[in-house]
């Protein structure tokens, strides 16, 4: 460190001289928040959603799992993004909040029976695929929240309404959104 900078930092109290490096206490003690990769917003697999099994939701989930597991593991997200873009490009009209919610809940009910991992990424992609089979559009979102860094994927209506998500999802900033293609057509 340049001597003038060190002198200034010592004078302002930002540094204090020590014979050897020592750790310091955090200025404000606080409990460390738990890390979350989307499971804190909707505890997938922990809360059973009631209702009938859906064969079309099962097909959408199987499609999602096969896209993610076919090919190199480090390219799984790219494959999902490509498939989501392709499926949402055929949308005829926006899904109503009720239609979108029913699709998400159908996927969650069906995922309860699945022998493989189903978290927010798989649920949201499968719900988007399910709605695309009906030519309905939603916006698939993948976002991030800070402190600590958390990732989450969810579905929202084209007007920005959360679909079967708690309000805490608003803490996430969408880093990638896919869908609502009908808005760009003339």
Backbone as a chain_set.jsonl record, in Angstrom:
{"seq": "XXXXXXXXXXXXXXXXXXXXXXXXXXXXXXXXXXXXXXXXXXXXXXXXXXXXXXXXXXXXXXXXXXXXXXXXXXXXXXXXXXXXXXXXXXXXXXXXXXXXXXXXXXXXXXXXXXXXXXXXXXXXXXXXXXXXXXXXXXXXXXXXXXXXXXXXXXXXXXXXXXXXXXXXXXXXXXXXXXXXXXXXXX", "coords": {"N": [[0.86, -1.164, 0.0], [0.608, 2.201, -0.835], [2.497, 4.608, 1.003], [1.328, 7.296, 1.481], [-1.442, 6.743, 1.226], [-1.851, 4.786, 3.216], [-1.249, 6.326, 5.504], [-3.317, 8.22, 5.381], [-5.586, 6.517, 5.693], [-5.124, 5.497, 8.272], [-5.213, 7.849, 9.764], [-7.903, 8.61, 9.381], [-9.199, 6.607, 10.69], [-9.939, 4.313, 9.397], [-8.128, 2.289, 9.176], [-6.064, 0.532, 11.493], [-2.914, 0.413, 13.039], [-1.098, -2.676, 13.292], [0.913, -5.338, 14.631], [0.906, -7.813, 13.425], [-1.12, -9.521, 10.944], [-4.555, -9.718, 11.773], [-7.829, -11.112, 12.256], [-10.92, -9.275, 12.072], [-13.869, -8.225, 13.832], [-17.181, -8.332, 12.506], [-18.823, -5.297, 11.584], [-21.57, -5.021, 12.212], [-23.267, -7.338, 13.934], [-25.058, -10.073, 12.625], [-27.417, -12.629, 11.876], [-26.451, -15.141, 9.578], [-27.99, -15.353, 6.451], [-29.795, -18.113, 5.107], [-28.622, -20.032, 2.374], [-30.195, -20.122, -0.805], [-31.49, -21.782, -3.56], [-33.732, -21.188, -4.953], [-35.553, -22.814, -3.689], [-36.536, -21.806, -1.302], [-38.496, -19.976, -1.828], [-40.672, -21.301, -2.988], [-41.348, -24.179, -1.529], [-40.587, -26.72, -3.138], [-41.74, -29.983, -3.446], [-42.01, -30.242, -0.723], [-44.392, -29.293, 0.178], [-47.414, -30.587, -0.386], [-49.435, -30.307, -3.215], [-52.819, -30.287, -3.666], [-55.128, -32.154, -5.697], [-56.069, -33.507, -8.944], [-54.035, -35.928, -10.748], [-52.146, -35.059, -13.625], [-51.889, -35.989, -16.894], [-50.904, -34.551, -19.086], [-49.31, -32.67, -17.827], [-47.43, -34.399, -16.789], [-46.191, -35.248, -19.132], [-45.079, -32.81, -19.932], [-43.278, -32.4, -17.81], [-41.624, -34.665, -18.158], [-40.569, -34.036, -20.634], [-39.101, -31.754, -19.973], [-37.205, -32.867, -18.16], [-35.879, -34.666, -19.893], [-34.767, -32.945, -21.781], [-32.971, -31.574, -20.166], [-31.234, -33.61, -19.38], [-30.214, -34.863, -21.615], [-27.394, -35.016, -23.408], [-24.402, -32.989, -22.897], [-23.748, -32.16, -19.522], [-22.982, -29.57, -18.724], [-24.213, -27.991, -20.58], [-26.881, -27.979, -20.179], [-28.606, -25.873, -19.266], [-28.51, -24.144, -21.454], [-29.804, -25.744, -23.355], [-32.381, -25.918, -22.241], [-33.157, -23.198, -22.338], [-33.15, -22.754, -25.13], [-35.194, -24.551, -25.894], [-37.374, -23.448, -24.476], [-37.586, -20.936, -25.735], [-38.268, -21.767, -28.323], [-40.721, -23.07, -27.849], [-42.344, -21.026, -26.816], [-42.584, -19.373, -28.955], [-44.717, -20.047, -30.522], [-47.033, -19.157, -29.42], [-50.443, -18.191, -29.187], [-52.141, -16.521, -27.749], [-52.112, -14.569, -24.694], [-51.898, -16.338, -21.604], [-54.476, -16.507, -19.213], [-54.483, -15.353, -15.787], [-55.689, -17.4, -14.258], [-55.535, -19.664, -15.963], [-52.761, -19.902, -16.232], [-52.012, -20.303, -13.551], [-53.314, -22.734, -12.998], [-51.863, -24.44, -14.682], [-49.265, -24.329, -13.545], [-49.828, -25.358, -10.987], [-50.764, -27.897, -11.719], [-48.432, -29.04, -12.705], [-46.916, -29.039, -10.334], [-48.464, -30.765, -8.716], [-48.197, -33.141, -10.161], [-45.442, -33.482, -10.156], [-45.021, -34.24, -7.573], [-45.296, -36.955, -7.555], [-43.103, -37.799, -8.904], [-39.964, -39.494, -9.402], [-37.621, -38.089, -9.549], [-35.511, -35.122, -9.256], [-37.301, -32.166, -8.784], [-37.447, -28.933, -8.959], [-37.622, -25.344, -8.794], [-36.686, -24.578, -11.37], [-37.245, -26.782, -13.058], [-40.027, -27.006, -12.626], [-41.059, -24.481, -13.497], [-40.245, -24.404, -16.185], [-41.549, -26.691, -17.204], [-44.238, -25.948, -16.794], [-44.4, -23.798, -18.551], [-43.957, -25.141, -20.976], [-46.224, -26.784, -20.936], [-48.341, -24.918, -21.127], [-47.694, -23.907, -23.627], [-48.406, -25.986, -25.3], [-51.048, -25.546, -25.532], [-51.078, -23.293, -26.923], [-50.781, -20.989, -25.424], [-49.402, -18.14, -23.852], [-46.92, -17.28, -21.44], [-44.62, -15.576, -19.309], [-41.487, -16.766, -18.836], [-39.226, -16.684, -16.247], [-35.926, -16.192, -15.064], [-34.131, -15.464, -12.32], [-32.183, -13.447, -10.012], [-31.209, -12.855, -6.64], [-29.667, -10.853, -4.181], [-27.321, -11.068, -1.427], [-27.672, -13.309, 0.727], [-26.381, -14.521, -2.439], [-28.911, -15.714, -4.462], [-30.728, -17.898, -6.58], [-33.549, -18.195, -8.749], [-36.313, -19.564, -10.535], [-39.272, -18.804, -12.261], [-42.736, -18.378, -13.256], [-44.599, -15.873, -14.867], [-47.47, -13.846, -15.629], [-48.149, -12.214, -18.799], [-48.517, -9.566, -18.194], [-46.982, -9.187, -15.993], [-47.786, -10.304, -13.57], [-47.299, -12.438, -10.801], [-47.294, -16.005, -10.897], [-48.728, -18.382, -9.019], [-46.85, -17.977, -6.966], [-45.118, -16.793, -4.05], [-45.212, -13.434, -2.622], [-42.568, -12.807, -1.972], [-41.027, -13.448, -4.113], [-40.708, -11.231, -5.624], [-38.375, -10.101, -4.756], [-36.412, -10.939, -6.388], [-34.414, -10.161, -9.19], [-35.169, -10.287, -12.52], [-32.993, -11.939, -14.638], [-33.087, -13.148, -17.027], [-35.661, -13.367, -19.324], [-38.238, -15.097, -20.978], [-40.617, -15.324, -23.454], [-44.027, -14.185, -24.069], [-44.245, -13.565, -26.745], [-46.291, -12.896, -28.486], [-46.764, -10.218, -28.181], [-45.036, -8.907, -29.808], [-45.825, -9.215, -32.37], [-47.39, -8.041, -35.35]], "CA": [[0.0, 0.0, 0.0], [1.429, 3.419, -0.854], [2.527, 5.258, 2.324], [0.343, 8.365, 1.707], [-2.761, 6.142, 1.409], [-1.862, 4.17, 4.55], [-1.3, 7.414, 6.475], [-4.667, 8.773, 5.339], [-6.517, 5.544, 6.26], [-4.894, 5.439, 9.719], [-5.676, 9.115, 10.318], [-9.37, 8.652, 9.365], [-9.723, 5.522, 11.511], [-10.314, 3.166, 8.573], [-7.117, 1.273, 9.494], [-5.298, 0.743, 12.724], [-1.671, -0.344, 12.919], [-0.979, -3.932, 14.039], [2.202, -5.998, 14.38], [0.671, -8.926, 12.499], [-2.524, -9.538, 10.499], [-5.538, -10.372, 12.649], [-9.193, -10.906, 11.759], [-11.706, -8.316, 12.829], [-15.284, -8.542, 13.947], [-18.073, -7.632, 11.595], [-19.305, -4.082, 12.236], [-22.911, -5.255, 12.728], [-23.528, -8.771, 13.957], [-26.362, -10.479, 12.1], [-27.41, -14.04, 11.492], [-26.227, -15.37, 8.156], [-29.171, -15.917, 5.816], [-29.578, -19.415, 4.485], [-28.514, -20.021, 0.921], [-31.389, -20.633, -1.465], [-31.423, -21.899, -5.013], [-35.112, -21.131, -5.388], [-36.422, -23.66, -2.888], [-37.114, -21.095, -0.166], [-39.669, -19.238, -2.266], [-41.721, -22.322, -3.033], [-40.68, -25.404, -1.094], [-40.954, -27.804, -4.045], [-41.629, -31.313, -2.879], [-42.244, -30.236, 0.715], [-45.799, -28.998, 0.386], [-48.185, -31.31, -1.395], [-50.524, -29.574, -3.833], [-53.912, -31.241, -3.841], [-55.81, -32.136, -6.979], [-55.842, -34.709, -9.745], [-52.832, -36.133, -11.547], [-52.327, -34.567, -14.985], [-51.038, -36.681, -17.864], [-50.201, -33.565, -19.911], [-48.247, -32.109, -16.991], [-46.388, -35.432, -16.721], [-45.45, -35.176, -20.399], [-44.278, -31.575, -19.887], [-42.155, -32.65, -16.893], [-40.716, -35.621, -18.811], [-39.876, -33.275, -21.678], [-38.112, -30.912, -19.291], [-36.113, -33.711, -17.664], [-35.093, -35.227, -20.99], [-33.974, -31.847, -22.354], [-31.872, -31.261, -19.247], [-30.312, -34.727, -19.179], [-29.7, -35.364, -22.884], [-26.232, -34.216, -23.811], [-23.438, -32.617, -21.863], [-24.354, -31.544, -18.34], [-22.695, -28.138, -18.66], [-25.007, -27.3, -21.604], [-28.301, -28.211, -19.871], [-29.351, -24.608, -19.21], [-28.64, -23.663, -22.838], [-30.832, -26.542, -24.023], [-33.681, -25.494, -21.714], [-33.445, -21.866, -22.883], [-33.495, -22.931, -26.544], [-36.515, -25.193, -25.96], [-38.37, -22.475, -24.022], [-37.761, -19.949, -26.805], [-38.999, -22.404, -29.423], [-42.105, -23.358, -27.464], [-43.121, -19.802, -26.616], [-42.727, -18.658, -30.229], [-45.961, -20.455, -31.171], [-48.172, -18.727, -28.598], [-51.492, -17.469, -29.877], [-52.659, -15.458, -26.885], [-51.597, -14.676, -23.323], [-52.661, -17.136, -20.647], [-55.082, -15.742, -18.128], [-53.892, -15.76, -14.514], [-56.26, -18.686, -13.834], [-54.958, -20.717, -16.814], [-51.347, -20.042, -15.876], [-51.949, -20.889, -12.217], [-53.694, -24.147, -13.089], [-50.748, -25.164, -15.296], [-48.194, -24.448, -12.545], [-50.274, -26.28, -9.942], [-50.809, -29.25, -12.301], [-47.045, -29.523, -12.727], [-46.514, -29.314, -8.947], [-49.147, -31.987, -8.277], [-47.62, -34.276, -10.878], [-44.051, -33.626, -9.711], [-45.027, -34.909, -6.275], [-45.194, -38.394, -7.819], [-41.899, -38.058, -9.707], [-38.819, -40.03, -8.673], [-36.433, -37.283, -9.825], [-35.509, -33.752, -8.727], [-38.183, -31.177, -9.39], [-37.363, -27.673, -8.224], [-38.22, -24.216, -9.498], [-36.313, -24.572, -12.792], [-38.021, -27.81, -13.751], [-41.456, -26.659, -12.539], [-41.407, -23.329, -14.325], [-40.084, -24.787, -17.596], [-42.627, -27.618, -17.545], [-45.488, -25.184, -16.873], [-44.332, -23.032, -19.792], [-44.178, -26.105, -22.061], [-47.624, -27.214, -20.855], [-49.163, -23.848, -21.683], [-47.382, -23.776, -25.054], [-49.176, -26.994, -26.036], [-52.373, -24.952, -25.729], [-50.789, -22.029, -27.609], [-50.937, -19.909, -24.46], [-48.09, -17.618, -23.477], [-46.556, -16.687, -20.156], [-43.223, -15.161, -19.324], [-40.632, -17.586, -17.989], [-38.202, -15.796, -15.679], [-34.831, -16.73, -14.262], [-33.634, -14.264, -11.675], [-31.169, -13.501, -8.961], [-31.34, -11.94, -5.504], [-28.36, -10.722, -3.537], [-27.108, -11.037, 0.018], [-26.692, -13.98, -0.128], [-26.799, -14.739, -3.812], [-29.913, -16.764, -4.616], [-31.295, -18.017, -7.914], [-34.923, -18.706, -8.748], [-37.018, -19.544, -11.816], [-40.71, -18.744, -12.026], [-43.584, -17.997, -14.374], [-45.495, -14.757, -14.594], [-48.331, -13.507, -16.748], [-47.496, -11.235, -19.66], [-48.586, -8.234, -17.594], [-46.07, -9.134, -14.848], [-48.333, -10.912, -12.356], [-46.702, -13.706, -10.393], [-48.187, -17.149, -11.037], [-48.565, -19.371, -7.949], [-45.599, -17.644, -6.276], [-45.307, -15.857, -2.94], [-44.724, -12.08, -2.904], [-41.108, -12.716, -1.798], [-40.387, -13.629, -5.424], [-40.401, -9.877, -6.132], [-37.01, -9.741, -4.355], [-35.519, -11.383, -7.453], [-34.327, -9.373, -10.408], [-35.069, -11.195, -13.654], [-31.789, -11.825, -15.461], [-33.484, -13.666, -18.326], [-37.089, -13.615, -19.478], [-38.572, -15.689, -22.268], [-42.056, -15.442, -23.658], [-44.851, -13.039, -24.453], [-43.911, -13.238, -28.132], [-47.444, -12.331, -29.196], [-46.74, -8.761, -28.068], [-44.151, -8.347, -30.841], [-46.421, -9.437, -33.691], [-48.271, -6.965, -35.856]], "C": [[0.908, 1.229, 0.0], [1.371, 4.125, 0.512], [1.536, 6.408, 2.496], [-1.079, 7.812, 1.939], [-2.872, 5.519, 2.798], [-1.989, 5.245, 5.628], [-2.715, 8.002, 6.542], [-5.674, 7.815, 5.994], [-6.349, 5.416, 7.774], [-5.449, 6.698, 10.38], [-7.207, 9.173, 10.386], [-10.002, 7.542, 10.19], [-10.155, 4.305, 10.718], [-9.355, 2.001, 8.784], [-6.511, 1.576, 10.844], [-4.049, -0.129, 12.624], [-1.689, -1.591, 13.805], [0.358, -4.573, 13.684], [2.06, -7.141, 13.39], [-0.803, -8.926, 12.097], [-3.412, -10.295, 11.484], [-6.93, -10.147, 12.065], [-9.913, -9.881, 12.627], [-13.167, -8.754, 12.851], [-16.085, -7.764, 12.925], [-18.631, -6.405, 12.302], [-20.7, -4.243, 12.841], [-23.159, -6.761, 12.749], [-24.947, -9.063, 13.467], [-26.299, -11.95, 11.757], [-27.22, -14.171, 9.981], [-27.492, -15.953, 7.541], [-28.827, -17.247, 5.159], [-29.496, -19.26, 2.976], [-29.781, -20.623, 0.337], [-31.141, -20.68, -2.955], [-32.852, -21.989, -5.529], [-36.062, -21.92, -4.514], [-37.066, -22.95, -1.719], [-38.394, -20.373, -0.564], [-40.872, -20.167, -2.39], [-41.062, -23.637, -2.679], [-41.12, -26.615, -1.916], [-40.732, -29.144, -3.372], [-41.882, -31.369, -1.382], [-43.709, -29.995, 1.052], [-46.581, -29.653, -0.734], [-49.338, -30.441, -1.887], [-51.624, -30.582, -4.121], [-54.549, -31.078, -5.214], [-55.447, -33.372, -7.781], [-54.495, -34.716, -10.456], [-53.127, -35.663, -12.971], [-51.35, -35.261, -15.925], [-50.268, -35.675, -18.724], [-49.089, -32.876, -19.112], [-47.103, -33.111, -16.862], [-45.547, -35.429, -17.996], [-44.557, -33.931, -20.418], [-43.076, -31.737, -18.956], [-41.144, -33.609, -17.516], [-39.922, -34.935, -19.916], [-38.772, -32.424, -21.059], [-36.925, -31.739, -18.819], [-35.26, -34.255, -18.799], [-34.24, -34.153, -21.661], [-32.761, -31.573, -21.467], [-30.822, -32.374, -19.177], [-29.763, -35.332, -20.464], [-28.56, -34.457, -23.323], [-25.355, -33.884, -22.624], [-24.12, -31.832, -20.749], [-24.15, -30.027, -18.316], [-23.444, -27.332, -19.73], [-26.511, -27.404, -21.329], [-29.111, -26.915, -19.877], [-29.535, -24.044, -20.616], [-29.731, -24.429, -23.581], [-32.231, -26.138, -23.542], [-34.079, -24.142, -22.301], [-33.873, -21.961, -24.351], [-34.889, -23.531, -26.69], [-37.619, -24.234, -25.522], [-38.637, -21.427, -25.096], [-38.565, -20.531, -27.962], [-40.464, -22.614, -29.063], [-42.94, -22.093, -27.307], [-43.33, -19.037, -27.922], [-44.034, -19.002, -30.94], [-47.198, -19.973, -30.432], [-49.174, -17.922, -29.419], [-52.049, -16.315, -29.066], [-52.063, -15.634, -25.492], [-52.5, -15.573, -22.473], [-53.266, -16.208, -19.614], [-54.381, -16.151, -16.828], [-54.411, -17.12, -14.045], [-55.679, -19.84, -14.645], [-53.502, -20.978, -16.443], [-51.201, -20.712, -14.511], [-52.296, -22.373, -12.247], [-52.569, -24.983, -13.702], [-49.619, -25.378, -14.286], [-48.598, -25.454, -11.468], [-50.378, -27.716, -10.459], [-49.412, -29.848, -12.341], [-46.599, -29.871, -11.312], [-47.179, -30.574, -8.405], [-48.5, -33.22, -8.889], [-46.19, -34.529, -10.416], [-43.957, -34.332, -8.368], [-44.82, -36.407, -6.443], [-43.881, -38.773, -8.502], [-40.737, -38.561, -8.858], [-37.532, -39.233, -8.879], [-36.612, -35.873, -9.274], [-36.486, -32.888, -9.516], [-38.149, -29.951, -8.499], [-37.9, -26.572, -9.134], [-37.898, -24.202, -10.988], [-37.166, -25.563, -13.571], [-39.515, -27.474, -13.758], [-41.83, -25.544, -13.494], [-41.277, -23.654, -15.813], [-41.222, -25.705, -18.026], [-43.966, -26.889, -17.664], [-45.53, -24.362, -18.163], [-44.568, -23.943, -20.994], [-45.644, -26.541, -22.105], [-48.546, -26.161, -21.471], [-48.921, -23.685, -23.182], [-48.134, -24.82, -25.879], [-50.589, -26.505, -26.314], [-52.285, -23.608, -26.452], [-51.051, -20.81, -26.724], [-49.557, -19.437, -24.023], [-48.067, -17.091, -22.051], [-45.128, -16.21, -20.317], [-42.478, -16.033, -18.334], [-39.498, -16.689, -17.529], [-37.15, -16.605, -14.919], [-34.162, -15.513, -13.653], [-32.679, -14.534, -10.54], [-31.518, -12.492, -7.873], [-29.99, -11.945, -4.789], [-28.467, -10.853, -2.026], [-27.949, -12.041, 0.793], [-27.262, -14.171, -1.527], [-27.747, -15.932, -3.856], [-30.434, -16.732, -6.036], [-32.703, -18.58, -7.801], [-35.468, -18.612, -10.16], [-38.504, -19.585, -11.521], [-41.42, -18.341, -13.308], [-44.42, -16.806, -13.943], [-46.352, -14.5, -15.828], [-47.648, -12.429, -17.577], [-47.576, -9.818, -19.113], [-47.764, -8.134, -16.305], [-46.591, -9.737, -13.564], [-47.678, -12.246, -12.046], [-47.737, -14.82, -10.489], [-47.829, -18.18, -9.972], [-47.23, -19.21, -7.228], [-45.901, -16.706, -5.111], [-44.771, -14.468, -3.309], [-43.205, -11.938, -2.755], [-40.361, -12.921, -3.113], [-40.025, -12.278, -6.026], [-38.998, -9.412, -5.715], [-35.997, -10.118, -5.441], [-35.579, -10.436, -8.637], [-34.224, -10.335, -11.571], [-33.807, -10.913, -14.468], [-32.081, -12.288, -16.88], [-34.988, -13.877, -18.315], [-37.329, -14.138, -20.881], [-40.086, -15.774, -22.348], [-42.707, -14.153, -24.048], [-44.544, -12.591, -25.88], [-45.062, -12.592, -28.88], [-47.44, -10.803, -29.142], [-45.91, -8.124, -29.176], [-44.71, -8.525, -32.247], [-47.302, -8.272, -34.072], [-49.637, -7.507, -36.155]], "O": [[1.876, 1.283, 0.76], [0.298, 4.223, 1.107], [0.935, 6.512, 3.565], [-1.828, 8.352, 2.753], [-3.878, 5.706, 3.483], [-2.764, 5.081, 6.57], [-3.241, 8.249, 7.627], [-6.525, 8.254, 6.767], [-7.337, 5.244, 8.488], [-6.081, 6.622, 11.433], [-7.758, 9.724, 11.339], [-11.219, 7.531, 10.375], [-10.685, 3.354, 11.292], [-9.733, 0.846, 8.59], [-6.454, 2.726, 11.279], [-4.119, -1.273, 12.177], [-2.22, -1.572, 14.916], [0.877, -4.382, 12.584], [2.972, -7.413, 12.609], [-1.643, -8.393, 12.822], [-3.058, -11.374, 11.96], [-7.186, -9.112, 11.45], [-9.545, -9.658, 13.781], [-13.625, -9.535, 12.017], [-15.703, -6.663, 12.528], [-18.891, -6.46, 13.504], [-20.983, -3.655, 13.885], [-23.251, -7.39, 11.694], [-25.904, -8.388, 13.847], [-25.243, -12.462, 11.387], [-27.774, -13.39, 9.208], [-28.02, -16.943, 8.046], [-27.7, -17.464, 4.715], [-30.214, -18.457, 2.38], [-30.37, -21.532, 0.922], [-30.637, -19.721, -3.54], [-33.146, -22.771, -6.433], [-37.273, -21.715, -4.59], [-38.059, -23.442, -1.184], [-39.281, -20.177, 0.266], [-41.967, -19.836, -1.936], [-40.279, -24.161, -3.473], [-41.918, -27.432, -1.457], [-39.673, -29.403, -2.801], [-41.961, -32.462, -0.821], [-44.2, -30.443, 2.088], [-46.417, -29.302, -1.903], [-50.115, -29.908, -1.095], [-51.381, -31.612, -4.751], [-54.512, -30.002, -5.811], [-54.623, -34.182, -7.358], [-53.901, -33.672, -10.727], [-54.239, -35.849, -13.467], [-50.134, -35.137, -15.774], [-49.107, -35.912, -19.058], [-48.044, -32.538, -19.668], [-45.937, -32.72, -16.829], [-44.328, -35.591, -17.94], [-43.413, -33.993, -20.868], [-41.981, -31.269, -19.268], [-39.937, -33.389, -17.414], [-38.74, -35.221, -20.109], [-37.649, -32.383, -21.562], [-35.774, -31.366, -19.044], [-34.036, -34.3, -18.679], [-33.11, -34.425, -22.065], [-31.654, -31.366, -21.965], [-29.646, -32.099, -18.939], [-28.923, -36.231, -20.406], [-28.759, -33.268, -23.575], [-25.523, -34.404, -21.521], [-24.954, -30.962, -20.998], [-25.054, -29.286, -17.929], [-23.317, -26.108, -19.774], [-27.324, -26.97, -22.145], [-30.202, -26.877, -20.445], [-30.603, -23.521, -20.937], [-30.494, -23.841, -24.347], [-33.158, -26.028, -24.345], [-35.224, -23.963, -22.718], [-34.843, -21.323, -24.762], [-35.679, -23.072, -27.515], [-38.689, -24.208, -26.13], [-39.789, -21.069, -25.341], [-39.441, -19.864, -28.514], [-41.348, -22.362, -29.881], [-44.126, -22.094, -27.634], [-44.173, -18.142, -27.982], [-44.418, -18.304, -31.877], [-48.312, -20.353, -30.793], [-48.797, -17.082, -30.236], [-52.387, -15.263, -29.61], [-51.57, -16.708, -25.149], [-53.722, -15.555, -22.62], [-52.637, -15.237, -19.193], [-53.745, -17.204, -16.785], [-53.648, -17.911, -13.491], [-55.361, -20.888, -14.083], [-53.068, -22.126, -16.352], [-50.357, -21.591, -14.339], [-51.638, -23.179, -11.588], [-52.347, -26.118, -13.281], [-49.077, -26.479, -14.182], [-47.798, -26.307, -11.083], [-50.108, -28.657, -9.712], [-49.229, -31.029, -12.043], [-45.961, -30.905, -11.11], [-46.539, -31.365, -7.714], [-48.283, -34.222, -8.208], [-45.776, -35.682, -10.298], [-42.94, -34.949, -8.055], [-44.237, -37.057, -5.575], [-43.588, -39.958, -8.657], [-40.546, -38.111, -7.728], [-36.466, -39.655, -8.432], [-37.709, -35.478, -8.878], [-36.491, -32.886, -10.747], [-38.745, -29.93, -7.422], [-38.56, -26.854, -10.134], [-38.759, -23.847, -11.794], [-37.737, -25.228, -14.609], [-40.187, -27.637, -14.776], [-42.815, -25.653, -14.223], [-42.108, -23.227, -16.615], [-41.797, -25.518, -19.098], [-44.749, -27.197, -18.562], [-46.582, -24.246, -18.793], [-45.288, -23.575, -21.922], [-46.232, -26.653, -23.18], [-49.434, -26.496, -22.254], [-49.846, -23.358, -23.927], [-48.465, -24.566, -27.037], [-51.251, -26.994, -27.229], [-53.273, -22.884, -26.577], [-51.477, -19.755, -27.194], [-48.647, -20.247, -23.846], [-49.044, -16.543, -21.54], [-44.506, -16.426, -21.358], [-42.788, -16.044, -17.143], [-38.876, -16.007, -18.344], [-37.465, -17.573, -14.228], [-33.682, -14.634, -14.369], [-32.41, -15.676, -10.167], [-32.05, -11.417, -8.149], [-29.271, -12.944, -4.805], [-29.546, -10.761, -1.44], [-28.888, -11.627, 1.473], [-28.459, -14.005, -1.762], [-27.434, -17.013, -3.357], [-30.567, -15.663, -6.632], [-33.013, -19.339, -6.883], [-35.129, -17.69, -10.902], [-38.949, -20.314, -10.635], [-40.789, -18.007, -14.311], [-44.89, -16.736, -12.807], [-45.993, -14.896, -16.937], [-46.689, -11.803, -17.125], [-46.796, -8.955, -19.515], [-47.831, -7.125, -15.602], [-45.899, -9.687, -12.548], [-47.521, -13.088, -12.931], [-48.914, -14.608, -10.199], [-46.754, -18.779, -10.017], [-46.562, -20.197, -6.918], [-46.838, -15.911, -5.181], [-43.954, -14.349, -4.223], [-42.614, -11.039, -3.352], [-39.178, -12.596, -3.206], [-39.121, -12.196, -6.858], [-38.487, -8.434, -6.261], [-34.854, -9.662, -5.41], [-36.648, -9.973, -9.034], [-33.288, -11.132, -11.621], [-33.586, -9.792, -14.926], [-31.409, -11.876, -17.825], [-35.527, -14.498, -17.399], [-36.711, -13.686, -21.846], [-40.747, -16.239, -21.42], [-42.042, -13.154, -24.322], [-44.576, -11.4, -26.19], [-44.838, -11.821, -29.812], [-48.063, -10.162, -29.989], [-46.06, -6.935, -29.458], [-44.125, -8.034, -33.212], [-47.883, -7.603, -33.218], [-50.516, -6.762, -36.588]]}, "num_chains": 1, "name": "protein.A"}
